[in-house]
Amino acid sequence: MKTATNDRTALADAVAELIEHLHHNFPGIKTKTVSPLEDEDIALEIETPPQFLPEDVEAWCQRECISLEDKYEVYILPLVLQKR
């Protein structure tokens, strides 16, 4: 049972860190969880304001998620969309 709790804590910490860094680097961004597509621990839909290119946000997210995977051993899928 401790393992499941530790896994959830690691996932929560990783997601919190990702969202904090996203808001710091891309003010006005919106995030929400969505159903994972494959074997990810969690998937996040990330909606960018018009002043940011989705490609730039996606590239940043990929680098950040790789770092968080190494740190927390969790797999986060960022799904970046442009705000309409």
N, C-alpha and C positions, 0 to 999 in steps of 0.2 A: 504494500500500500504506500510506503514511503516513496517508492520509485515513481508512481503515478503523480503524487503530490510534487515531487521534485521536477518532474517533466512539465507539469502545468505551471509551476513557478518559473522555470526557465523560459517557457514559451511566453508567459505574461511579461517577464522582464525584457525579452527580446523585442516583443511587439511594442512595449512602452518606449523602449530606447529608439526603435525605428521611427515611431510616430513623433517623438520629441525632436529627433534630428530632422525629420521631414519639415515640421513646422518652423524650425529654426532656419533651415536653408531655403525653404519655399513658402513664405508667408501666404496665407489664404488658401492653402491646400486643404482638401477634405479627404477623410479616410473612412472606410467602413469595411467590416469583415464580410466576406462572401464564402460560399461553399468551396472547399479545396477542389481542384480539378483532377488531380492524380494522387500522388503520395505525399503532398506537402502537409505540414502540421497545421498551417493556416494560410489563407489567401486574403489579401487586402486589396480592395478597389481604391485607387488613389486618383482623385479628381483634381486636375491642375487648373488654376486660374488662367485666363488668356495671356497673361504676361510671361508665362513660362512655356517653353516648347516641351511637349510630352516626351520627345526623344531624349532630351536632356535629363528630365526627371526620371525616366525609365533607366537610363544608363547609371545615374547616381544611385537609384534604388537597387539595381543589380549588384553594384559594388558594395553597398551598405549591407545588403542581405547576405552576401558571401561572408563578410566580416562577422555578422551576427551568427551565421551558421557555425563558423569556427569557434566563436566565443561560447555559444549556448547549446550547440548541437541540436538546433531546430531548423526546420525548413519553411521559409516564408516565401510565398509567391506574390510579387507585387504586380497588380494589373493597373496600368496607368491609362487614364482617359483624359481628354481635353474637355474642360467645362464649356458648355454651349450657351 
